[in-house]
């Protein structure tokens, strides 16, 4: 019986590389004739550069490169094509592709030497043409057995795909499955009774097994080995698969017919009739699926060759009669030729179109299987001994043959099948139980795989990229197939061997769990397209991911009796993990228990409840906290800080009582002890309501001293005084510090005077010192008591023109006249005085009065006039003027009617380098010139040199690091200019970062002020010290500080007593000064609040100087500037606390900032702006105001 399963084409895919071919040039270049010294055109030539030779297909790709000795451009023309094979030539580029025939390659494999084929190209440079022969290499196919596959008993039929071969075992009723890539048996399918024919679908999914014994065709699923269908066919012969894979044709040996089975339904789809009496032995389908050829035993030892159309129901017709019995049958891939093998050891070649016998080839054995190469150039014959012979299809000449195995001595037909890609032939050896694999392409080295390289998992998706590291020694193109998918994600392998593995979200989450899998793996099969295959397993890391739980706390209120607080912590996990709750820290003031569901119970300590009860207890005293960890078991932990209120508890004190321990009969002073009981053991404090008849001092330990007033003792000493007059009931409140209070009454006795007491006498007033700075007068009021009783001093009337402080024990006093009183004294003839009366008492009913008269000193001629009618100029730029420029400026100043200036005495300018001699030149020039003209000077001490700044700050704008260093400088200034400068301002705008770095600091500024005040007064006791120079700003980070807050902090730091006046800079560019009072942070509102602080701190008699106010003309106009300045000067002089006003500045500056450049009341050419006229008008008004005040004072 013929074996249709072996009738396959030898197919060839594309691509690979091969060595460069040798090239023989048939034309020689012409040489120049040197003797004639005549230029002769050289002969152009060409070479062929081979780029690739595909070992599988034999296709050669290359390029013909022409050249010319003179460098001329050349053209190429194909003159002679190769004598065999196919050439595609591009004359423009010289690129060519040559495809040899299979017959050529088989024949080249016989010699063992490199084989080439020639083509001729004509090269022309436009003058000379030269033919060049170029040799193209032919990739040889050295026919031979690649490997043997044992374990294939039977071997009566064989069929193959590109990766599998299937061999029947008739006796065992099985089909053996061979992996043709690895050359090993990989399985066995149960195929029913006596399988003796095979056909496999082109996609390899179905196997059709015929059994002439069982009259069936069995359909097997090749993926599982299970039987998908069993089809009844009478005495079926070998099946053959249609080229399209849609039908299987099966001989019916007993019914002279052919059955067509649909592979879609696995049912009989049609039956084709053969001539009556036909006994079909072989079958083959044409490549175009239009015809089916059948060989039939004629009964006389001859064979009929039949054919029928697949699209017709007509009976098959005979196209030839051959001698001998047919043993094999196939059709060429181009449908042109039918090959029939016979038991006579011949192969008959029939023209399919003319149906004529073309030739008969003696093959040397009985041809049991025949196949034709895809290009139809070679016929591969396997005979009954297992010999494989390849014949030239065109001539019938034997090209090469190979014996697949030694003779076994066992009579068994050898059959074969060709892989669909045409690269291998599979020959059965029933006697040896082996399948021999014959390679129909050159030998191949399989690819190799090194250690795969994996990158770091990506943060967002966990994706891992890497490379398989596969290489191929032959340079074959590699393909990659995932044959073992990862279990915890997916992988994509690219054509270049790189891969991207992406774990599932579940896998990443599981990896986050303790003990969870943190790796995954997958297997990739690497193929070189030439049956070279290797597999590699890649392990990749799984980056853990987890969404941490979130949690919230719900907290109840304390139980009124026990203080217990209940609540819950509620965790939520986006991954749906089960969360656990564990207290991890705290509480500090009690205990807490947390359940598995997150509910908690907090119990405070008794001490904590008591501390929470204390009045003034902080928020921290009234609460406790603890932390609960919410854990999702995958590394995600959320901590929740739970704050609970502490229910306060306290026992109030009881049993209050006052005990009198002693009464002094002479002084009337009563001493004793206050007491009470507290169940909590709290420290008790006692507070008395204000006594009406004396004073009560209660000490921390409860002891007290009650001193009755003189009036009370006078009343108690009266002849008719009753018990109520001779005692005072005082209400005492005892507190335990925790809100608990109790009250009781202390009855303090008031003792009458002892009989015979004499009052004090010989009153005296002694003036100890006077100061011209503020006109301060100090002195002592004294008296003598005949009994030596201690005396007390009390002001009972006056003064009316100043402020008085009196020490009640010593009688020492300090009197400071008001600014107005001093200027009245200046305006009125004679000496002005003020008076006050002091009552002196011996505490025993004896008193006397002493009248005191103090002189009001007029202000110093060099001191700045502190009246609000003083209009001055802030001139910080004078230090930079030459003498000539200074003279010009002071001329303009005095012409305006102004006689006071504010100038900078810059520390950084005078003492730029520590230890060097001081440079007073600029300051001397300004101060000496001004005082020579009778101009009063306010000196501003500021600008830190680099060596004295606070570390990390800039020179000039940095604050002084050491107040003592600044004080030393201030003392030098005050001593040098004593008698010339009587007023000093300590710094400029320290409440702003621009002049006080690293940022406003009232405490540090106060330390500087105190040091400077002491130093200045030490050098010039009559000098006046002005503090502050504060800018009108709001709080803004560490850059500026509200001046009201700054002054508050100055007093808190001890500034009281260390300045004679405060100064302020009420700039306000967008609104007139007088109309801004409605805004709480306007300059007007701020200065009023600053004065309230001064009053509250005992400085209500001191003035606030406006040492800078200005309006840049660039904001609106020069007229606007004049209007704003006039408004300010008139509003300022009406404030009760106002001192002098300094306008910033005299003349415009050179500056890129239009605001800074336009503050002057004069233009840069010294022409006046409208503001000058306004100032002159205000000065005139002020003179009238002061004249009226002086006149009024003279009338008094």
Buried (B, 14 or more C-beta within 10 A) or exposed (E): BBBBBBBBBBBBBBBBBBEEBEBEBEBEBEEEEEEEEEEEBBBBBBBBEBEBBBBBBBBBBBBBBBBBBEEBEBBBEBBEBBEBBEBEBEBEEBBBBBBBBBBBBBBBBBEEEEBBBBBBBBBBBEEBBBBBBBBBBBBBBBBBBBEBBEEBBBBBBBBBBBBBBBBBBBEBBBBBBBBBBBBEBEBBBBBBBBBBBBBBBBEBBBBBBBBBBBBBBBBBBBEEBEBEBBBEBBBBBBBBBBBEBBBBBBBBBBBBBBBBBEBEEBEBBEBBBBBEEBBBBBBBBBBEBEBBBBBBBBEEEBBBBBBBBBEEEEBBEBBBEBBBBBBBBBBBBBBBBBBBBBBBBBBBBBBBEEBEBBEBBEBBBBBBBBBBBBBBBBBBBBBBBBBBBBBBBBEBEBBBBBBBBEEBEEEBBBBBBBBBBBBBBBBBBBBBBBBBBBBBBBEBEBBBBEEBEBBEBEEEBBBBBBBBBBEBEBBBBBBBEBEBEBEBBEBEBEEEBBBBBBBBEEBBBBBBBEEBEBEBBBBBBBBBBBBBBBBBEBEBBBBBBBBBBBBEBEBBEBEEEEBBBBBBBBBEBEBEBEBBBEBEEBBEBBEBEBEEEBBBBBBBBEEBBBBBBBEEBEEEBBBBBBBBBBBBBBBBBBEBEBEBBBBBBBBBBEEBBBEBEEBEEEBBBBBBBBBBBBEBEBEBBBBBBEBEBBEBEBEEEBBBBBBBBBEBBBBBBEEEBEEEBBBBEBEBBBBBBBBBBBEBEBEBBBBBBBEEBEBBEEBEBEBEEBBBBBBBBBBBBBBEBEBEBEBBBBBEEBBEBBBBEBEEEEBBBBBBBBBBBBBBBBBBEEEBEBEBBBBBBBBBBBBBEBEBEBBBBBBBEBBBBBBBBBBBBBBBBBBEBEEEEBEBBBEBBEEBBBBBBBBBBBBBBBBBEEEEEBEBEBBEBBBEBBBEEEBBBBBBBBBBBBBBBBEEBEBBBBBBBEBEBBBBBBBBBBEBBBEBBBBBBBBBBBBBBEBBBBBBBBEBBBBBBBBBBBBBBBBBEBBBBBBBBBBBBEBEEEEBBBBBBBBBBBBEBEBBEBBBBBBBBBBBEEBBBBEBEEEEBBBBBBBBBBBBBBEEBEBEBBBBBBBBBBBBBBBBEBEBBBBBBBBBBBBBBEBEBBBBBBBBBBBBBEEEEEEBBBBBBBBEEBEBBBBBBBBBBBBEBBEEBBEEBBEEBEEE
